[in-house]
Amino acid sequence: MESWLFLALILVVALVGKNISLIIATGVVMLFKLLPFTSKWLPTIQAKGINWGVTVISVAILIPIATGQIGFKDLIKT
């Protein structure tokens, strides 16, 4: 029960601060807690989540290079 209260408090703070990423993250974790079969996934997500997140952010950063929005010309200017 304490974990639900803690997550609810984090959700309230995220809502007040209008932090969409934290709102989504808290909502997903609360949803995972509601579903009985996901309790086995939580340790895996905890262990690997940072690496997955860094990978997603890296992909987002590399997309402008792949689409041609950023090229060597821009790199030289920088």
C-alpha positions as CSV (number, residue, x, y, z in Angstrom):
1,M,0.0,0.0,0.0
2,E,2.9,2.4,0.8
3,S,4.2,2.0,-2.8
4,W,0.8,3.1,-4.2
5,L,0.8,6.2,-2.0
6,F,4.3,7.0,-3.0
7,L,3.5,6.6,-6.7
8,A,0.4,8.7,-6.3
9,L,2.4,11.5,-4.6
10,I,4.9,11.4,-7.5
11,L,2.0,11.6,-10.0
12,V,0.5,14.6,-8.2
13,V,3.9,16.4,-8.2
14,A,4.3,15.5,-11.9
15,L,0.8,16.9,-12.6
16,V,1.4,20.1,-10.7
17,G,4.8,20.5,-12.4
18,K,3.3,19.6,-15.8
19,N,6.1,17.1,-16.4
20,I,4.6,14.9,-19.1
21,S,7.4,12.4,-19.1
22,L,7.1,11.7,-15.4
23,I,3.3,11.6,-15.7
24,I,3.6,8.9,-18.4
25,A,6.3,7.0,-16.5
26,T,4.3,7.0,-13.3
27,G,1.1,5.9,-15.1
28,V,2.9,3.0,-16.8
29,V,4.4,1.8,-13.5
30,M,1.0,2.0,-11.8
31,L,-0.5,0.1,-14.7
32,F,2.2,-2.5,-14.4
33,K,1.4,-2.8,-10.7
34,L,-2.2,-3.4,-11.5
35,L,-1.6,-6.3,-13.9
36,P,-0.7,-9.5,-12.0
37,F,1.6,-11.0,-14.7
38,T,3.9,-8.0,-15.0
39,S,5.4,-8.5,-11.5
40,K,8.1,-10.7,-13.1
41,W,8.9,-7.9,-15.7
42,L,9.5,-5.2,-13.1
43,P,13.0,-6.4,-12.1
44,T,14.0,-6.8,-15.7
45,I,12.8,-3.3,-16.5
46,Q,14.6,-2.0,-13.4
47,A,17.8,-3.7,-14.5
48,K,17.7,-2.9,-18.2
49,G,15.6,0.3,-18.3
50,I,18.4,2.8,-18.3
51,N,20.2,1.1,-21.2
52,W,16.9,0.9,-23.2
53,G,16.3,4.6,-22.5
54,V,19.7,5.7,-23.6
55,T,19.3,3.6,-26.8
56,V,15.9,5.3,-27.5
57,I,17.4,8.8,-26.9
58,S,20.4,7.9,-29.1
59,V,18.1,6.9,-31.9
60,A,16.2,10.1,-31.6
61,I,19.4,12.1,-31.8
62,L,20.6,10.2,-34.9
63,I,17.4,10.6,-36.9
64,P,18.2,14.1,-38.2
65,I,21.5,12.7,-39.5
66,A,19.7,9.8,-41.2
67,T,17.1,12.1,-42.8
68,G,19.8,14.5,-44.0
69,Q,18.7,17.4,-41.8
70,I,22.2,17.5,-40.3
71,G,25.3,16.8,-42.4
72,F,29.0,17.3,-42.5
73,K,28.5,21.0,-43.5
74,D,26.6,21.6,-40.2
75,L,29.2,19.7,-38.3
76,I,32.0,21.9,-39.7
77,K,30.0,25.0,-38.8
78,T,29.7,23.8,-35.3
